Amino acid sequence: MKEAQTRQEAVERLGELIHGIRTAMLTTMSPGGYPRSRPMATLDAEFNGSIWFFTSVNSRKVEEIGLAPHVAVTYSSPGKESYVALTGEAAVVEDSARAHAMWNPLHKAWFTGPDDPTLRLIRIDVHEAEYWDTPGGKIASFLQLAKAALTGNREDMEDDNVKLRLD
């Protein structure tokens, strides 16, 4: 498993990997101690070690983050054969200026506007990340799979992820 040299390199690489992936899966812990995952729309913001989501103050995830702030977020881009798993600490934030800056008219499906009294932000400060990225996308993955099937050599099929620490 390879590791990035510096925090800045890790932040830049993660930013590249998650850029353009609109939906992530956010996993929190339920009061009963079970993981709960749900899709979330990633807000447009330059990745600097934190990711942002809108939520309602009345959602279960707000309660769950209050009880257990350690969360996981996963991104998947099957077309690029790129997968990212993040872990970090979440906080529920009320920040009108940031809500206005990140507002998109599509959010009207859930909120009346950036000043909606139920609107909150979730900020996740990423501590660790792992990613699996196949240069060349699906074709390269298929060729790698076919080669392993034909030759019986599974060395290239091993779990080849990169672990990054951001803290």
Buried (B, 14 or more C-beta within 10 A) or exposed (E): EEEBEEEEEBBBBBBEBBEEBEEBBBBBBBEEEEEBBEEBBBBEEEBEBBBBBBBBEEBBBBBBBEEBBBBBBBBBBEEBBBBBBBBBBBBBEEBEEBBEEBBEEEBEEEBEEBEBEEBBBBBBBBBBBBBBBBEEBEEEBEEBEEBBEEEEEEEEEEEEBBBBEBE
